[in-house]
Amino acid sequence: VISGFLIAGILLDTRDDPAYFKNFYVRRMLRIFPLYYLFVIGVLLAFSRNPEFRQHAGSPVWYLVHLGNVPEGLLGRDVPYWLAPVWSLAIEEQFYLTFPWLVRLLDRRRLTIVLVAMMIGAPLLRFGTMLAAPGSERIQYLFTLCRVDTIAAGCLLAVIVRSVDLERWRA
């Protein structure tokens, strides 16, 4: 929720900037990529000679392109302990790749509708996947579309805060 609120706020405040996409993506890359890639590449190198690690981790490409939630969430792999935390970063990176386009292309009313739909759709998708694959609870927990409701809630709060005349309400 906090990440959605902060990122949506930045995007809403700069949506008319000619360098909107460039500024946003460069900032995200500078903040996240150095530590993320240092960690992921370090773990992959440290355990590269361990066949059990490689078997459970799957292809390193999943982690290098910010899809670390896919092997465990959708493919049912028992991801090695050291790579397990990247699922949440993968969801956040997937959000960073897609959400700026929604903010730029949709007016606030349509953006609000999309965010409410995401907040309703994600729990429904979790329920549907729970019924369709009852033995695969990781799908509901790790699949991006099942987790997008909390990020959307934060984004919706940012839209609301920027749509309300706060000075008038403070008085």
N, C-alpha and C positions, 0 to 999 in steps of 0.2 A: 504494500500500500504506500509506504513512504517513498520508495523508488518511483512508483507510478506518479505520485503527486509531484515530486521534485522534477522528474524528467518532463512530464507533461507541462509543468509550469514554465520550464525553460523553453520548450518548443512553442507554446502558446505566445510567450512574450516575444519570440524572435521570428514568428512565422512569416512575416513580411520582409525579412532581411534578405537581400539578394544572395548572401552567402550562407543562407539557412542550413542547407544540407552539409556543405563543406565544414562550417564551424561546428555543427553538432557532431558529425562523425570524427573529425580530427580530435575534438575534446574527448570523446569516448575512447578512441584508440590510445591516446596518450595516457589516460587514466587507467585503463583496464589491460590493454595488451601487454605492456612490459612485465608486470607481475604474473599475469595469467600464463603467458607463454614461458616465462622462466620456470614457473611451477610445473606446468604440463610437460614441457620438454625435459625438465630435470627428472621428473618421475618416470617418464618413458625411457630415458637413457639409463637411469639407475636400475631399472628392472628389465632392461631389454634382453638380457640373457636368461631370464627366468621364463621357461616355456609355459608354466601354469599362469603366470601374470599375463603373458601375451594372449593366451587362450581366453582368459576371462575378460580382458580389456577389449579384445577385438581390434579392429583397425585403428591405428593412431589418428587417422584422418577424422574420425568422429570428434575427437577432442581438439584437433587443430582448426576445425571449421565451426566450432561452437555448437556442436550437436551431441555433446557428452551425455545428454539425457536420453538419447535414442537407444543406445545399446542396452541399458538397464530397463528403461521404461517400456519400450516397444518391442525389443528383441528378446527380452527376458534374461539377459546375461547377468551373472552375479559379478558385477564390476569390482575390481580390486579396491581394497580399503582406501588407498591413496588417491584414486581417481573418483571415488564416490562423490565428493563435495562439488565437483564441477557441474553436476546436473542443474543446480540453481543458477549458476553463472551462465549456463547455456540458455536457459529460459530467459534470463535478463538480456543476453545478447540478441536473442531472436526478437525480443520486444524492441530493442534499440534499432534493429534493422528494419522493422516494419512500421512501428508507430509514427515516426516522423512523417511518413507518407500520408497517413490518415489525417494528421494535424494539418498538413499543407493542402491536401486536396478537399477536405470537408469543412463546411462552415460549422460553427459551434453547435447549432441545432442538430445537424446530421451526426456530428462527432458524438454528441450526447446520446443519441439513439444507438449508435454503434457500441458505445461503452456500456450502456444499459443492457444491450443484447449480449455482450460478452459476459457481463455479470450474471445474467440469467442462463446463458448457454453453457458456461463452464460447469456449473453443478449438474445440469441436465446431462452433459456429456460424461461426467464422472459416473452418474447413475447409470447411464446407458452402457458404458464400458464395464461397469460392475456387473450388470446383468448379462452382457454378451460374453465376458471373460471373467467369471467369478474367481478363478484361481490366479488371476494376474493383477493383483492390487497395485502393483507398481505403475501400471498404466495411469490409473487415477492420480497417483502421487507425482509422477515424473513427466507425463506427456504435456507439452506446452499448452495445448488447447484446453486441457483439464485444469490448468493452474492460472489461467489468464484473468480470472474474476477478481483476484486481489489487486493485481496491477491495474486493472480497469477501474476498480473502486478508487484507487489513489488518483488516477487520471481524471475521473469524474469530479472528485473533490477539487482538483486544480481548475477544471473548467468552471465549476460553481464559484470558487473564490474569485476568479477573474471576471465573472459575469455580474457579481454583486458590487454595489457601491458601498464599500466597506466604511468609508468616511461617514456616510449618511447613517449607517447602522451604529457606528461608534457613538455618534452624538445622541 
